[in-house]
Amino acid sequence: MTHRVIDAGDLRIRVAEAGSGPLVLLLHGFPESWYSWRHQLPALAAAGYHAVAPDQRGYGETGGPADPAGYTMLHLVGDVIGLIDALGEERAVVAGHDWGAPVAWNAALLRPDRIRGVIGLSVPYLPRGSTPPVEALRALYSDRFYICYFQQEGPADAELARDPAATFRRLLVAASGDGPLSGVPVVPEGGGLLDLCPEPRSLPAWLTSRDIEAYAGQFARSGFTGPLNWYRSLDRSWELMAAWRHARVGVPALYLAGDRDLVVSFSGGPAMLAGLAAAAPGLREARLLPGCGHWTQQERPAQVSEAMIAFLRGLG
């Protein structure tokens, strides 16, 4: 595995990469980094692919603008296309987890000429609807739903940055298949997100103290404001994506998630898979992994790598 910084459009993107062959981009979620793909990078390289995991806009050594207006879906998809260009390729398969999944789905929607396949982990493809997303979330879950809590600049930034090691230890365990977090994540009045995430007595087998140190070190340097700005651009992205209202993703697709993933539970549970098949008619497989929580490729690295490689080989 090697690391470098690549000029991609108006952004200098830090990437980790391994292998050679057809390009596979690996897009991390919140609050993560390239490191969330540490298991898949060598697995894909060994299978004959050029695996590239960037720190996305606002994260780590990539950085990004201070203004939340610079984090719309059009910016994020533009970064993907800029990275493909900078790597000297015409097309790529794009895989994304958590926030990386909407970027991957929308890259396939907006630029099917450049994306030959999409792999979504945790977050299914959700077509652009008729109501601004933050308004819809407030109506469904209250103003204390965690995404709504993230909208105000300052409180969440300070809470998560206060002790990055504790933030990652508590959040990664709580939202995993081994953790206590269940139901809809509504932040208590006067509290923060971490109030929903108790200090774990021990780390599960898939997560080590070295992993916590890796994440904490990255975020101690770069902070949480850039990543939180993705949430603060949700409604702006909705406005800009008006031409793609109810649009479907047609490229070949794979979807993997844990059956204990909170995103799956408040997206409708297993019944959500039927809606995904309708919204993404190129879907070739959709699978829920038993006992797995939100951190799909970290909790079930071998299963995820095997499914990804089988899908990639099926593309020819």
C-alpha positions as a printed Julia matrix, in Angstrom:
316×3 Matrix{Float64}:
   0.0     0.0     0.0
   1.3     3.45   -0.91
   0.13    7.0    -0.21
   0.32   10.17   -2.28
  -1.45   13.45   -2.91
  -3.1    13.89   -6.32
  -4.23   17.12   -7.99
  -7.86   16.5    -8.98
  -9.62   19.59  -10.29
  -9.68   22.27   -7.59
  -8.73   19.85   -4.8
  -5.52   18.07   -3.8
  -6.71   14.64   -2.7
  -4.72   12.33   -0.43
  -5.11    8.68   -1.47
  -4.04    5.25   -0.32
  -3.69    2.76   -3.16
  -2.63   -0.77   -3.93
  -2.41   -3.03   -6.96
  -2.78   -2.53  -10.69
  -5.53   -3.27  -13.17
  -9.08   -1.91  -13.56
  -9.71    1.04  -11.26
 -11.87    0.68   -8.14
 -12.45    3.8    -6.04
 -13.29    3.26   -2.35
 -15.19    6.14   -0.74
 -15.34    6.27    3.06
 -18.14    7.55    5.27
 -18.55    9.72    8.38
 -16.5    10.08   10.49
 -13.86    7.93    8.82
 -11.05    8.16    6.24
  -9.22    6.0     3.72
  -8.35    3.81    6.72
 -11.84    2.29    6.79
 -10.83    0.37    3.62
  -7.61   -1.02    5.11
  -8.8    -4.61    4.6
 -10.19   -4.21    1.07
  -7.17   -2.4    -0.42
  -4.85   -5.45   -0.28
  -7.67   -7.89   -1.08
  -8.64   -6.05   -4.26
  -4.99   -5.63   -5.25
  -4.41   -9.37   -4.89
  -7.45  -10.01   -7.09
  -6.0    -7.9    -9.92
  -7.47   -4.43   -9.38
  -6.09   -0.95   -8.8
  -7.77   -0.03   -5.5
  -7.68    3.65   -4.52
  -9.13    4.99   -1.26
  -9.11    8.79   -0.94
  -9.59   10.98    2.07
 -12.65   12.75    0.71
 -13.34   16.5     0.65
 -13.01   17.99    4.11
 -11.2    14.99    5.58
  -7.64   14.39    6.72
  -4.84   15.59    4.48
  -7.25   16.37    1.64
  -8.96   19.21    3.47
 -11.55   21.42    1.85
 -13.28   24.81    1.94
 -14.56   26.35    5.18
 -17.94   27.24    3.63
 -20.53   24.42    3.8
 -21.68   25.53    0.33
 -18.56   23.8    -1.04
 -19.77   20.34    0.0
 -22.78   19.71   -2.24
 -23.33   16.42   -4.0
 -22.19   18.05   -7.23
 -18.86   18.93   -5.61
 -18.47   15.43   -4.19
 -19.27   13.69   -7.48
 -16.98   16.18   -9.22
 -14.16   15.04   -6.94
 -14.76   11.43   -8.02
 -14.62   12.31  -11.71
 -11.58   14.53  -11.14
  -9.82   11.67   -9.39
 -10.6     9.24  -12.22
  -9.17   11.78  -14.67
  -6.07   12.38  -12.54
  -5.43    8.64  -12.37
  -5.46    8.5   -16.17
  -8.55    6.32  -16.5
 -11.71    6.64  -18.55
 -13.96    4.57  -16.29
 -14.03    3.09  -12.8
 -16.13    1.07  -10.41
 -17.02    3.17   -7.36
 -17.72    1.69   -3.95
 -18.97    3.77   -1.04
 -19.85    3.22    2.59
 -22.11    5.45    4.72
 -21.77    8.99    3.22
 -19.52    7.51    0.55
 -22.45    5.43   -0.69
 -24.63    8.4    -1.79
 -21.57    9.83   -3.54
 -21.03    6.52   -5.34
 -24.72    6.14   -6.26
 -24.92    9.71   -7.53
 -21.67    9.41   -9.47
 -23.29    6.48  -11.28
 -26.49    8.5   -11.77
 -24.83   11.67  -13.06
 -21.93   10.16  -15.02
 -22.85    6.65  -16.2
 -20.37    7.19  -19.04
 -17.55    7.15  -16.46
 -18.88    4.67  -13.87
 -19.11    1.05  -14.97
 -20.43   -0.28  -11.69
 -21.43    0.9    -8.2
 -21.15   -0.82   -4.82
 -23.16    0.66   -1.96
 -22.48   -0.34    1.64
 -24.97    0.5     4.41
 -26.79    3.37    2.66
 -29.11    2.33   -0.2
 -29.75    4.54   -3.2
 -32.48    7.05   -2.35
 -33.77    9.03   -5.36
 -34.17   12.75   -4.92
 -37.62   13.31   -3.41
 -40.1    16.18   -3.32
 -39.28   17.58    0.14
 -36.01   19.12    1.39
 -34.29   16.34    3.37
 -33.66   18.21    6.63
 -37.3    19.34    6.74
 -38.41   15.76    6.1
 -36.13   14.4     8.85
 -37.36   16.98   11.36
 -40.96   16.03   10.6
 -40.23   12.31   10.97
 -37.87   12.24   13.94
 -37.81   15.71   15.58
 -35.25   18.49   15.62
 -33.01   16.33   17.85
 -32.44   13.66   15.19
 -28.66   13.45   14.87
 -28.57   14.88   11.32
 -30.66   17.83   12.47
 -28.35   18.27   15.47
 -25.42   18.46   13.03
 -26.96   21.41   11.16
 -25.88   24.08   13.66
 -22.22   24.99   13.29
 -20.31   24.63   16.53
 -21.9    22.24   19.04
 -21.29   18.94   17.24
 -17.87   20.12   16.0
 -16.75   20.82   19.56
 -18.34   17.72   21.07
 -16.69   15.28   18.67
 -13.3    17.04   18.72
 -13.05   17.25   22.52
 -11.44   13.81   22.81
 -11.07   12.16   19.38
  -9.98    8.8    20.79
 -13.05    8.63   23.04
 -15.27    9.78   20.14
 -14.12    6.94   17.91
 -14.09    4.33   20.65
 -17.63    5.16   21.74
 -19.15    5.77   18.29
 -17.59    2.84   16.45
 -18.57    0.32   19.11
 -22.04    1.73   19.8
 -23.16    1.68   16.14
 -21.65   -1.73   15.41
 -23.3    -5.13   15.56
 -21.63   -5.52   18.96
 -22.96   -2.25   20.36
 -25.97   -1.03   22.28
 -27.23    1.64   19.87
 -30.63    0.75   18.42
 -33.69    2.53   17.16
 -33.65    6.09   15.86
 -30.61    8.13   17.01
 -32.27   11.15   18.63
 -29.87   13.33   20.65
 -31.13   14.1    24.19
 -32.17   17.68   24.92
 -29.14   19.63   26.08
 -26.84   16.73   25.2
 -24.85   15.45   22.26
 -24.45   12.47   19.98
 -22.01   10.73   22.31
 -24.65   10.62   25.03
 -26.14    7.8    22.95
 -22.79    5.98   22.89
 -21.57    4.72   26.28
 -17.91    4.03   26.92
 -17.4     0.36   25.94
 -16.02   -2.06   28.49
 -13.85   -3.63   25.78
 -13.3    -3.46   22.03
 -14.9    -6.07   19.74
 -12.64   -8.44   17.81
 -12.88   -6.43   14.57
 -11.63   -3.19   16.19
  -8.23   -2.67   17.83
  -6.69    0.1    19.91
  -4.37    0.74   16.95
  -7.42    1.4    14.75
  -8.74    3.9    17.3
  -5.34    5.62   17.39
  -5.23    5.84   13.59
  -8.6     7.59   13.37
  -8.01    9.79   16.42
  -4.64   10.96   15.1
  -6.14   11.93   11.75
  -9.05   13.87   13.26
  -6.95   15.5    15.98
  -5.12   17.24   13.12
  -8.01   18.03   10.77
 -11.04   18.3    13.06
 -14.68   17.44   12.38
 -16.02   20.62   10.75
 -15.22   19.61    7.15
 -16.96   16.22    7.54
 -19.96   17.83    9.29
 -20.28   20.3     6.4
 -21.49   17.4     4.25
 -24.63   17.29    6.41
 -24.96   21.07    6.29
 -25.18   20.93    2.49
 -27.98   18.36    2.35
 -30.71   20.84    1.43
 -28.44   22.73   -0.97
 -27.7    19.46   -2.76
 -31.43   18.72   -2.93
 -32.01   22.06   -4.65
 -29.21   21.52   -7.16
 -30.38   17.99   -7.98
 -33.89   19.07   -9.03
 -33.43   17.77  -12.59
 -32.89   14.23  -11.19
 -36.09   14.05   -9.13
 -37.09   10.36   -8.78
 -34.3     9.37  -11.23
 -33.09    5.76  -11.28
 -29.53    4.4   -11.32
 -29.05    2.1   -14.29
 -25.45    0.88  -14.04
 -24.7    -2.58  -12.56
 -24.9    -2.4    -8.77
 -24.21   -4.34   -5.58
 -25.62   -3.5    -2.14
 -24.35   -4.87    1.18
 -25.37   -3.91    4.71
 -25.58   -5.34    8.18
 -28.92   -6.55    9.47
 -28.14   -4.63   12.7
 -27.26   -1.42   10.88
 -29.28    1.56   12.15
 -29.44    2.92    8.6
 -31.21   -0.25    7.49
 -33.66   -0.07   10.39
 -34.76    3.53    9.76
 -34.74    3.01    5.98
 -37.51    0.43    6.32
 -35.68   -2.77    7.31
 -35.42   -5.7     4.89
 -38.48   -4.4     3.01
 -36.25   -1.55    1.83
 -34.53   -3.95   -0.57
 -37.57   -4.08   -2.86
 -37.56   -0.3    -3.19
 -33.84   -0.35   -3.91
 -34.35   -2.82   -6.75
 -36.92   -0.49   -8.29
 -34.73    2.61   -7.89
 -31.59    0.84   -9.15
 -32.7    -1.55  -11.91
 -29.09   -2.56  -12.54
 -28.93   -4.11   -9.05
 -27.36   -7.57   -9.29
 -27.28   -8.5    -5.62
 -28.54   -7.04   -2.34
 -27.52   -8.79    0.85
 -27.89   -8.18    4.59
 -25.04   -9.6     6.66
 -26.24  -11.31    9.87
 -25.09   -9.71   13.12
 -23.27   -6.88   11.33
 -23.84   -3.27   12.33
 -23.09   -0.01   10.56
 -19.34   -0.35    9.85
 -19.85   -2.95    7.12
 -16.42   -3.41    5.56
 -14.64   -3.16    8.91
 -16.92   -5.56   10.8
 -17.08   -8.16    8.01
 -13.91   -7.57    5.95
 -13.61  -11.01    4.35
 -17.29  -11.25    3.37
 -17.32   -7.75    1.93
 -14.09   -8.24   -0.03
 -15.31  -11.55   -1.46
 -18.66  -10.06   -2.53
 -16.95   -7.05   -4.1
 -14.49   -9.2    -6.05
 -17.27  -11.5    -7.3
 -19.25   -8.45   -8.48
 -16.2    -6.92  -10.17
 -15.4   -10.15  -12.01
 -19.0   -10.34  -13.15
 -18.56   -7.0   -14.93
 -15.93   -8.56  -17.21
